[in-house]
Amino acid sequence: MSDPDFEARRKAVQEYVKPDDPLSWDVAWKKGVTPWDDGVVEPSLMEVIEGSGIPFPLEGKVLIPGCGAGYEAFWLARRGLKVVGMDISETAIEAANRERNKYPQEIIDNSQFLEVNFFDLKVASDEERYDIAIDHRRAHLPTNEYLVDKS
């Protein structure tokens, strides 16, 4: 890896996040051990939506599982999409809602954050369905690079 600090961050994540304990993600957030949280919209997501030529919908309901502090949700809400961010971490959802309150009313109206274990999600009606689901970081999956020791 070209990142000299990666190993230290990986060990810190492994100390708190346990693949068999979904609630351990909140411990990592509380401890500030969130190397996946860059404080910005993931550039690769912006590139795919804005520069790839792939036709991306300009309206609809978007689901972002493992949304963290919500940067991508705000960016998509600004584009006019109705965005629901979900995270199992109460602390992450609190951070997303704090950020949300800094935005104009249009973005507040187009974004919502729920403390939910995405893997337990049940969709009961068409009204509850999403038009798009965006999961580009995979930080919340057990195969995440921070959790798996590949050495």
LINQUI-V62199 format. One record per backbone hydrogen bond with DSSP energy under -1.0 kcal/mol. NH is the residue of the N-H (numbers start at 1). CO is the residue of the C=O. E is the energy in kcal/mol with one decimal. If there is no record, write none. Layout:
nh: {NH/NH}
co: {CO/CO}
e: {E/E}
This chain:
nh: {6/9/10/11/12/13/14/15/17/21/24/25/28/29/30/31/33/34/37/38/46/47/48/49/50/51/62/63/64/66/67/70/74/75/76/77/78/80/81/82/83/84/85/86/87/93/94/95/96/97/98/99/100/101/102/103/108/109/110/111/112/114/116/116/118/120/121/128/129/131/132/134/141/144/147/148}
co: {3/5/6/7/8/9/10/11/13/18/21/22/24/25/26/27/28/32/34/36/42/43/44/45/46/47/82/132/84/86/86/67/70/71/72/73/74/77/76/60/110/62/112/64/114/89/90/91/92/93/94/95/96/97/99/100/104/105/106/108/83/85/87/114/116/117/118/125/126/61/61/63/138/141/144/144}
e: {-1.3/-2.1/-3.0/-2.3/-2.0/-2.5/-2.6/-1.5/-3.3/-2.7/-2.2/-1.3/-1.8/-2.1/-2.7/-2.2/-2.6/-1.3/-2.1/-1.1/-1.7/-2.6/-2.2/-2.3/-3.1/-2.4/-3.3/-2.6/-2.5/-1.2/-2.4/-2.0/-2.3/-2.0/-2.4/-2.5/-2.2/-1.8/-1.7/-2.6/-3.5/-3.0/-3.1/-2.5/-2.0/-2.1/-2.4/-2.1/-2.5/-2.5/-2.1/-2.4/-2.7/-1.6/-2.0/-1.7/-1.9/-3.0/-1.3/-1.1/-1.6/-2.7/-1.3/-1.2/-1.0/-2.6/-1.6/-1.1/-1.2/-2.1/-1.8/-2.8/-1.5/-2.1/-1.6/-1.7}
